[in-house]
């Protein structure tokens, strides 16, 4: 599959889903049954939520994909050029403990025909600084990369300041080796984590690599290429990065299209060596460490194209607890297109849902005491 398409099919074209009549509003989506009380919706009205983070004071941060924009550019395709566009419609949203939602900053949203808009990705915090991974860019696009696309941004008041140009590093090094003529100079700064060394780590879903970013200088360096680890060609599609109690980085891999069941996994990256930690999962979009010390992976759902319908099965997402030795326990199921999760110190999980869907249908749901949920 073309790299650009396999990299970002977690963002399906909204018009295709709407015309299929398969999109549901937030209020109508079923909530999964758990043994720890009912889930609670804590944020709504989002356009493809992709990142969540909860602070020690209970403040929730959320990013969404936005809706593209008004500045056009050409996107190459086998059928000839198509027109994409971009603009500052992706949002960084702060949700106060009392539930008040505030758009703190807007970031570039890049709309690609056949894929949809791509904007804010995962969120990391170092000290008092909030950072977000944002956007996608490909060397085949007809214009120069706009500031904030395929980048790490720092949220400064109402502004989003570019800290690192991740696309420039991908263009200079191309760690997965996919040729430029095959769309291989491609970067989607999506997963983001704060390392124990005070550095930022980017799981680049387009470059198929784990990068390190110095938050002070913006310097980008390669930690490891993750290409070819899911049986779907070069397209492993890294989506999330978390750090274990051992200090190693753990990276979730979506796998490339057609997203075979069981192909996704979480790999351990330590000392430049990459090894499998937990395998046999499907379409992983995030991995986070809970306050119990275990890792938790988010499974977006299943890929099962049907004539005239969505290629993804609704309400098939889950959260999987990964214990020592990669032992897996599903603790939440029945989620609708989940993309990201975050924990507070009490073990409550905040899950971004409706990562694809009609504009405004995205939401964040809190599951109290998720780290204490038994295996289903």
ABEGO torsion letter per residue (X at the ends): XBAAAAAAAABBBAAAAAAAGABBBAAABBBBBBAAEBBBBABBGBBGBABBBBBAAGBBBBBBAEAEBABBBBBBBAAEBBBBBBBBABBBBBBBAAGBBBBABBBBBBBBBGAEBBBBBBBBBBEABBBBBBEBBBAABABBBBBGBGBBBBBBEABBBBABBAAAAAAAAGAAGBBAAAGABBBBBABBBBBAAGBBBBBBAAAGBBBBBBAAAGBBBBABBABGAAGBEABAGBABBBBBAAGBBBBBBAEBOAGBBGABBBBBBBGGBBBBABBGBBGBABBBBBAAGBBBBBBAEBBBBBBGBBABBBGABBBBBBBBGGBBBBABBGBBGBABBBBBAAGBBBBBBGABEBBGABBBBBBBGAAABBBX
